[in-house]
């Protein structure tokens, strides 16, 4: 018995069957299956993030305080760690509070403070601002730096595995140096200068494993304000491990360098300071 007496009708039915089967297959293939749904980002940062860090840094300081313009002359160039007895290492706390007012915007408040004192016997005569110290005299010194900054960033690239944001940070820095002699009994008022430091840069992360991310950041400023020149660089690179969606630990190598050159009548001289070392931070987010 023939399976199909009308070959035309049979071919038409076969074609329609194949077409319907193909259409259903395409729709099934395009349909999002539960096990293929896009997972949510492993790092959850919807409203804010708080990071508290401990920075174990090596410090290199070079300072020169020139006499005022009325007295003329050039001050002695001193190594803070070798000539003045300042500690070459310091463990300092650091904090950052970041808000996320939109899907791609970030606003961060940060602060950093380092105050160091030292005592050392001079091996050569020293001119520090308008005061002169004798060779062999024991001097007490201090070099302080305090920073408060506000950063705005816009995440141009933002995905589950990565993000990148150009940033603008307005940072106010206060730098203070002072020396006191035990032989000449010279007591100086701290030589303090405060500068606004607008810094540009960028920051981002790339996920290299489910809970492990590579993070990086760079900030830069080179500017002249009236009679004071400043150059500031900051960068860090590290690894961030997320224990949970809203809690992680970051280990990073961080470098922060400052150069200030002033020809003002009140604060002439230069200050070069570099902090570099490993930083361990704990972050929590909402």
Secondary structure, DSSP 8 states (H G I E B T S, - for coil): --S-S-HHHHHHHHHHHHHHHHHHHHHHHHS--GGGS----SS--SSEEEEEEEEEEEEEEEEEE---TTT------EETTTTS---SEEEEEEEEEEE-SSSSEEEEEEEEEEEEEEEEE-SS-EEETTEEE-TT-EEEEEEEEEEEEEEEEEEEEE-SSEEEEEEEEEEEEEEEEEEEESSS--B---EEEEEEEEEEEEEEEEESSSSEEEEEEEEEEEEEETTEEEEEEEEEEEEEEEEETTEEEEEEEEEEEEEEEE--SSS-EEEEEEEEEEEEEEEEE-
